[in-house]
Amino acid sequence: AGPGLDSQMTDPGFDVEVRLEEGTGLIYGGNEWNCGTWMDKMGSSSKAGNKGRPATPRDGAAVEINGLLKSTLRWVAGLDRGAFPHAAVTTSSGAELSYKEWDARLQRNFERLFWVAPDERAPTPLRNFYKDTVGATRNWQDYQLRPNFPIAMAVAPELFSPQHARQALALAADRLVGPLGMCTLDPGEAEYR
């Protein structure tokens, strides 16, 4: 890694840790100095003062990455052991975690961690949607309305309460859908440019 991979990123951007939170089953990764997912754009202008700074970094547990993880765990847990002999992983703590149990942990914790309930204290006036991330360096970025939760819905619908899913999709349709497609960030968001 380094400038040969990304000529705009600064050294801290290459220091990426990916970790499993064993209690919840969520995968966390990235940092505020790198483009951790498909949605990020690295700044490239020294004149504008954004060189090496992602426009809107998405570190933490990204909703669509964890949706893809859930889909993968469901699939791997159901594989025939003759075709795939591994039934578990060894975590960084040294514990053995079966794919089936990891899948169950993610299922148990997803709604609790990602859903923004009507009575939740949050740094946004919006409610009834799914957080974009959990555990971002900048806490308020967890609460940005983005079109990433539908990706998770498409690949792991079992993670979502049907009632909450309908509410979140209605809000996304109202706030993110434009004449030419979907905005990647709610236009009412302070970081929207």
N, C-alpha and C positions, 0 to 999 in steps of 0.2 A: 504494500500500500504506500501511497505517497503521491507526489505531483504527477508521476507517470500515469496514475489512475484517475486523478481529478486535479487539474491544475489550479482550481479555484479554492479548494478546501484548505483550511489551516490545519496545523498539526493536531490540535485537540479534536478535530472532526474525525481523524483516523483512529482515535482511541475509543473504540466501540465495545461495549460489553453487552452480551445477550445473556439473560438469566431467566430461570424458571422460578417463580414464586411457588414453592412446593405446597403451601397451604391452600392456595386458590386454583392452581393449575395454569395461571396466566404466564405468558412469555412477555418479558420486558426487553427493550433494547434501545440502542441509539443514545444520543446526547444532543444538547441544544446546538452543537456545532457541526452536525452532519445531516445529510439528507437520508433519513432512515427508511423512508418508504417511497412508493411510486409518486406520491403527491408533492414532494418537496422540490424546491428550486433553489439552487445555490447562487448567491449573489456573486457577480463577477465584475463589478465596477468600483475601481478605487476612487474615481471622481465622486460617485454617489455615496461612498462610504459603506457599501454593502459587500465588498469582495470578501469571500470566505465566510459569509454569514447566510444561513438559510433564510429565505423570506419568512416562512412560518414553520419552524422546526416541529417535528412530530415525534418526540421521544416518549418513552414509557411503553405501556401495553396498548398497541394500536388495535382498534376494534376489528378491522378486517384481517389482520395477521392472526388474531386469536380465533376468529371465525374459521379461517383456513386451517389453523391448528386443530380445532374441534372436528372439522370434516376429516382431516388426516387421521386423527386418533380413532375416530369411529371406524374408519376403513381398516386401519392397521389392526385394531383390536378384533376385527371380524375375519381377518385372514386365516386361512388354513395354516397350521403350524408346520406342515410339510413344505409349504411354499415359502413361508417366512418364519423361521424358528424362534425369533425373538418375541418374548411376551412382555418385556419390561425394559426400563432404562435404569441406570445407576445415576442418581442425582449428585449434585456437587456436595451435598451433605454426607454422601455415601449410602443413602437409603435406596432400596430398590422400589421403583414405582412402576406398576404394571400399566400398560396402555389403557386397559379397561378402567382402572382406578383414576388415572390422569383424566380420562374422558369424563368420568363421573364428577371429579372435582371441578373441572371447568364448567360443567353443566350446572352444578349447585351454586356456583359463585358469579356467573356471568351477569345475570339480571341485577343482582344486588350491587355489583360494582359499576356497571355501565349505565343503568337506567337513571335518568334524572326525573325524579318524582315531583309532583306538584308542590309538595311541602318541603322539598330539599333546600337547604341553604347553599346557594351556588352563586358564583360571580357573574351571572348572566340573568337577564329577565326571562329567558326562555325556559320552559319546562316541558315534560312529556316527550323526551327524545333520548337517544342513546349517545353517551359521551363518545368523543372521537378517540380519546386515549384515557388511560388510567395511569396516574403516577408520573405525569410529565414534569420536567424540571420547573417549568412555569405552570403552576397548578391551574390557573385560569384557562390554559390551552386545552385541558381535558374537556372543558365545557364548550368548545367551539362546535357549532353545527356544521357538519361536512357530509358529503355523500358517501362516506365509507361504510357506515353501518349496513346499507343495503347489500354490499358485497358479502358481508358476514351472513346476512339473512338468506342470500341465494345459496350459499354453500353449507350453512348449518342452521336451518330454520328452527331446529329443536331448541336452540338457545334462547329464543325470543317468545315472550308471552304474546299470543295473538292480539290481544287488546292493545298492549304497548306498541307492538309492531305497527298496527293501523294508525295509532296516534302519531308515532314518529314519522311514518311515511307521509301522512297528511301534512305535517309541519314542513318536512323536506320539500314536498310538492309546492307548498305555499311560499317558502323562503328561498329555495335553491333552484327551482326550475325556471329557466328563462326561455326566450324565443329561439335560441340556438342550441340549447342543451342545459346541463346542470352547472351551476357555479361550484367551484371547489371549496368555497367558504361562504358562509352567510354574508350577504352584502351589508347587513347591519352590524357586523363585527368590526371592532376598531382596527384590526390588522388587514381588513379588506382593502385592496388597492385596485 
